[in-house]
Amino acid sequence: MRGRQTGAPDADMNLISTTAPAPVLLVTLLLVTGCSSIGWAVDPAKYDTMSCTELNSALGENAREISQIAITRGKVANTSVPRWLLGGSRVKTAVANRETARIDRLKQQHDAIVAVRARRCPRSAG
């Protein structure tokens, strides 16, 4: 009986240590990406008042954000969701779709910046 008592907690500890990260990861992803899609609208008029340097900086920042979101989306898409986690696959898909929507909005913003920059800024020799 004594051997059984000492073996049982080890088995429970292994179960806990291998299954805990998946729910934690999903909850973290939901919290991080849940607020990310609030209040995004592309306003091309705001770019009309920017200088060429500011437009270039905004374009670089936009590209960096697209890259970061694409990396996050890839990590979410490659996350292995255990079968016992009910709705886990659905959550994973929803988070990936939300990231895709963010990338689409950033691409619209990118196109607006490029249009204003093409209209207002002379091409640099280079």
VOROPA-685573 format. One record per residue (C-alpha): residue number from 0; residue in three letters; chain; x, y, z. Coordinates in Angstrom, 2 decimals. Layout:
REM residues N
<site seq="NUM" type="ALA" mol="A" c1="X" c2="Y" c3="Z"/>
...
REM end
This chain:
REM residues 126
<site seq="0" type="MET" mol="A" c1="0.00" c2="0.00" c3="0.00"/>
<site seq="1" type="ARG" mol="A" c1="2.84" c2="2.35" c3="0.81"/>
<site seq="2" type="GLY" mol="A" c1="4.41" c2="2.00" c3="-2.65"/>
<site seq="3" type="ARG" mol="A" c1="1.10" c2="2.81" c3="-4.25"/>
<site seq="4" type="GLN" mol="A" c1="0.75" c2="6.01" c3="-2.26"/>
<site seq="5" type="THR" mol="A" c1="4.19" c2="7.27" c3="-3.22"/>
<site seq="6" type="GLY" mol="A" c1="3.71" c2="6.34" c3="-6.90"/>
<site seq="7" type="ALA" mol="A" c1="0.32" c2="7.99" c3="-7.31"/>
<site seq="8" type="PRO" mol="A" c1="1.42" c2="11.58" c3="-6.65"/>
<site seq="9" type="ASP" mol="A" c1="4.23" c2="11.24" c3="-9.20"/>
<site seq="10" type="ALA" mol="A" c1="1.75" c2="10.12" c3="-11.84"/>
<site seq="11" type="ASP" mol="A" c1="-0.52" c2="13.02" c3="-10.95"/>
<site seq="12" type="MET" mol="A" c1="2.36" c2="15.48" c3="-11.13"/>
<site seq="13" type="ASN" mol="A" c1="3.30" c2="14.25" c3="-14.60"/>
<site seq="14" type="LEU" mol="A" c1="-0.29" c2="14.62" c3="-15.76"/>
<site seq="15" type="ILE" mol="A" c1="-0.48" c2="18.14" c3="-14.42"/>
<site seq="16" type="SER" mol="A" c1="2.85" c2="19.23" c3="-15.83"/>
<site seq="17" type="THR" mol="A" c1="2.08" c2="17.98" c3="-19.35"/>
<site seq="18" type="THR" mol="A" c1="-1.48" c2="19.25" c3="-19.64"/>
<site seq="19" type="ALA" mol="A" c1="-1.42" c2="22.61" c3="-17.89"/>
<site seq="20" type="PRO" mol="A" c1="0.33" c2="24.68" c3="-20.60"/>
<site seq="21" type="ALA" mol="A" c1="-2.37" c2="24.19" c3="-23.30"/>
<site seq="22" type="PRO" mol="A" c1="-5.24" c2="25.87" c3="-21.38"/>
<site seq="23" type="VAL" mol="A" c1="-2.90" c2="28.55" c3="-20.08"/>
<site seq="24" type="LEU" mol="A" c1="-1.68" c2="29.23" c3="-23.62"/>
<site seq="25" type="LEU" mol="A" c1="-5.19" c2="29.49" c3="-25.00"/>
<site seq="26" type="VAL" mol="A" c1="-6.37" c2="31.81" c3="-22.24"/>
<site seq="27" type="THR" mol="A" c1="-3.28" c2="33.97" c3="-22.69"/>
<site seq="28" type="LEU" mol="A" c1="-3.84" c2="34.17" c3="-26.44"/>
<site seq="29" type="LEU" mol="A" c1="-7.45" c2="35.16" c3="-25.93"/>
<site seq="30" type="LEU" mol="A" c1="-6.51" c2="37.89" c3="-23.50"/>
<site seq="31" type="VAL" mol="A" c1="-3.73" c2="39.24" c3="-25.69"/>
<site seq="32" type="THR" mol="A" c1="-5.69" c2="39.23" c3="-28.92"/>
<site seq="33" type="GLY" mol="A" c1="-9.12" c2="39.97" c3="-27.49"/>
<site seq="34" type="CYS" mol="A" c1="-8.58" c2="43.70" c3="-27.25"/>
<site seq="35" type="SER" mol="A" c1="-6.49" c2="43.97" c3="-30.37"/>
<site seq="36" type="SER" mol="A" c1="-9.32" c2="44.42" c3="-32.84"/>
<site seq="37" type="ILE" mol="A" c1="-11.09" c2="47.26" c3="-31.06"/>
<site seq="38" type="GLY" mol="A" c1="-11.28" c2="50.61" c3="-32.82"/>
<site seq="39" type="TRP" mol="A" c1="-9.34" c2="50.00" c3="-36.00"/>
<site seq="40" type="ALA" mol="A" c1="-10.41" c2="52.12" c3="-38.94"/>
<site seq="41" type="VAL" mol="A" c1="-8.22" c2="53.30" c3="-41.78"/>
<site seq="42" type="ASP" mol="A" c1="-8.40" c2="57.08" c3="-42.13"/>
<site seq="43" type="PRO" mol="A" c1="-6.42" c2="58.15" c3="-45.22"/>
<site seq="44" type="ALA" mol="A" c1="-6.96" c2="61.83" c3="-44.38"/>
<site seq="45" type="LYS" mol="A" c1="-4.62" c2="61.61" c3="-41.39"/>
<site seq="46" type="TYR" mol="A" c1="-1.75" c2="60.68" c3="-43.71"/>
<site seq="47" type="ASP" mol="A" c1="-2.24" c2="63.81" c3="-45.86"/>
<site seq="48" type="THR" mol="A" c1="-0.80" c2="65.98" c3="-43.11"/>
<site seq="49" type="MET" mol="A" c1="2.31" c2="63.83" c3="-42.57"/>
<site seq="50" type="SER" mol="A" c1="5.73" c2="64.63" c3="-44.00"/>
<site seq="51" type="CYS" mol="A" c1="7.52" c2="62.17" c3="-46.26"/>
<site seq="52" type="THR" mol="A" c1="9.76" c2="61.14" c3="-43.37"/>
<site seq="53" type="GLU" mol="A" c1="6.74" c2="60.52" c3="-41.16"/>
<site seq="54" type="LEU" mol="A" c1="5.07" c2="58.53" c3="-43.92"/>
<site seq="55" type="ASN" mol="A" c1="8.17" c2="56.38" c3="-44.33"/>
<site seq="56" type="SER" mol="A" c1="8.30" c2="55.83" c3="-40.58"/>
<site seq="57" type="ALA" mol="A" c1="4.60" c2="54.93" c3="-40.47"/>
<site seq="58" type="LEU" mol="A" c1="5.12" c2="52.51" c3="-43.34"/>
<site seq="59" type="GLY" mol="A" c1="7.99" c2="50.81" c3="-41.51"/>
<site seq="60" type="GLU" mol="A" c1="5.98" c2="50.57" c3="-38.30"/>
<site seq="61" type="ASN" mol="A" c1="3.07" c2="49.14" c3="-40.25"/>
<site seq="62" type="ALA" mol="A" c1="5.28" c2="46.47" c3="-41.84"/>
<site seq="63" type="ARG" mol="A" c1="6.72" c2="45.57" c3="-38.43"/>
<site seq="64" type="GLU" mol="A" c1="3.22" c2="45.14" c3="-36.97"/>
<site seq="65" type="ILE" mol="A" c1="2.14" c2="42.95" c3="-39.88"/>
<site seq="66" type="SER" mol="A" c1="5.19" c2="40.75" c3="-39.36"/>
<site seq="67" type="GLN" mol="A" c1="4.60" c2="40.42" c3="-35.61"/>
<site seq="68" type="ILE" mol="A" c1="0.95" c2="39.54" c3="-36.06"/>
<site seq="69" type="ALA" mol="A" c1="1.79" c2="37.01" c3="-38.79"/>
<site seq="70" type="ILE" mol="A" c1="4.28" c2="35.34" c3="-36.43"/>
<site seq="71" type="THR" mol="A" c1="1.66" c2="35.21" c3="-33.67"/>
<site seq="72" type="ARG" mol="A" c1="-0.92" c2="33.81" c3="-36.08"/>
<site seq="73" type="GLY" mol="A" c1="1.54" c2="31.11" c3="-37.14"/>
<site seq="74" type="LYS" mol="A" c1="2.21" c2="30.16" c3="-33.53"/>
<site seq="75" type="VAL" mol="A" c1="-1.50" c2="29.94" c3="-32.83"/>
<site seq="76" type="ALA" mol="A" c1="-2.10" c2="27.85" c3="-35.96"/>
<site seq="77" type="ASN" mol="A" c1="0.67" c2="25.44" c3="-34.96"/>
<site seq="78" type="THR" mol="A" c1="-0.48" c2="25.09" c3="-31.34"/>
<site seq="79" type="SER" mol="A" c1="-1.44" c2="21.53" c3="-30.51"/>
<site seq="80" type="VAL" mol="A" c1="-4.77" c2="21.51" c3="-28.72"/>
<site seq="81" type="PRO" mol="A" c1="-5.50" c2="18.39" c3="-26.65"/>
<site seq="82" type="ARG" mol="A" c1="-8.70" c2="16.53" c3="-27.49"/>
<site seq="83" type="TRP" mol="A" c1="-9.95" c2="16.71" c3="-23.91"/>
<site seq="84" type="LEU" mol="A" c1="-10.03" c2="20.53" c3="-24.05"/>
<site seq="85" type="LEU" mol="A" c1="-13.59" c2="21.10" c3="-25.21"/>
<site seq="86" type="GLY" mol="A" c1="-13.84" c2="23.87" c3="-27.76"/>
<site seq="87" type="GLY" mol="A" c1="-10.07" c2="24.27" c3="-27.92"/>
<site seq="88" type="SER" mol="A" c1="-9.88" c2="23.87" c3="-31.69"/>
<site seq="89" type="ARG" mol="A" c1="-12.68" c2="26.37" c3="-32.14"/>
<site seq="90" type="VAL" mol="A" c1="-10.89" c2="28.89" c3="-29.95"/>
<site seq="91" type="LYS" mol="A" c1="-7.66" c2="28.32" c3="-31.86"/>
<site seq="92" type="THR" mol="A" c1="-9.45" c2="28.95" c3="-35.17"/>
<site seq="93" type="ALA" mol="A" c1="-11.18" c2="32.06" c3="-33.82"/>
<site seq="94" type="VAL" mol="A" c1="-7.90" c2="33.53" c3="-32.59"/>
<site seq="95" type="ALA" mol="A" c1="-6.18" c2="32.80" c3="-35.93"/>
<site seq="96" type="ASN" mol="A" c1="-9.10" c2="34.40" c3="-37.80"/>
<site seq="97" type="ARG" mol="A" c1="-8.91" c2="37.47" c3="-35.57"/>
<site seq="98" type="GLU" mol="A" c1="-5.20" c2="37.81" c3="-36.34"/>
<site seq="99" type="THR" mol="A" c1="-5.94" c2="37.46" c3="-40.06"/>
<site seq="100" type="ALA" mol="A" c1="-8.50" c2="40.27" c3="-39.79"/>
<site seq="101" type="ARG" mol="A" c1="-5.91" c2="42.46" c3="-38.04"/>
<site seq="102" type="ILE" mol="A" c1="-3.43" c2="41.79" c3="-40.84"/>
<site seq="103" type="ASP" mol="A" c1="-6.06" c2="42.70" c3="-43.44"/>
<site seq="104" type="ARG" mol="A" c1="-6.74" c2="46.03" c3="-41.68"/>
<site seq="105" type="LEU" mol="A" c1="-3.02" c2="46.76" c3="-41.49"/>
<site seq="106" type="LYS" mol="A" c1="-2.68" c2="46.00" c3="-45.21"/>
<site seq="107" type="GLN" mol="A" c1="-5.43" c2="48.53" c3="-45.92"/>
<site seq="108" type="GLN" mol="A" c1="-3.53" c2="51.04" c3="-43.81"/>
<site seq="109" type="HIS" mol="A" c1="-0.35" c2="50.14" c3="-45.70"/>
<site seq="110" type="ASP" mol="A" c1="-2.07" c2="50.77" c3="-49.04"/>
<site seq="111" type="ALA" mol="A" c1="-3.36" c2="54.16" c3="-47.83"/>
<site seq="112" type="ILE" mol="A" c1="0.13" c2="55.22" c3="-46.69"/>
<site seq="113" type="VAL" mol="A" c1="1.70" c2="54.06" c3="-49.98"/>
<site seq="114" type="ALA" mol="A" c1="-0.90" c2="56.00" c3="-52.00"/>
<site seq="115" type="VAL" mol="A" c1="-0.31" c2="59.23" c3="-50.10"/>
<site seq="116" type="ARG" mol="A" c1="3.47" c2="58.77" c3="-50.24"/>
<site seq="117" type="ALA" mol="A" c1="3.37" c2="58.14" c3="-54.00"/>
<site seq="118" type="ARG" mol="A" c1="1.30" c2="61.28" c3="-54.52"/>
<site seq="119" type="ARG" mol="A" c1="3.20" c2="63.64" c3="-52.23"/>
<site seq="120" type="CYS" mol="A" c1="6.79" c2="62.48" c3="-51.96"/>
<site seq="121" type="PRO" mol="A" c1="9.35" c2="62.64" c3="-54.75"/>
<site seq="122" type="ARG" mol="A" c1="11.18" c2="59.43" c3="-55.46"/>
<site seq="123" type="SER" mol="A" c1="14.58" c2="59.38" c3="-53.88"/>
<site seq="124" type="ALA" mol="A" c1="17.55" c2="58.43" c3="-56.00"/>
<site seq="125" type="GLY" mol="A" c1="18.80" c2="55.14" c3="-54.85"/>
REM end
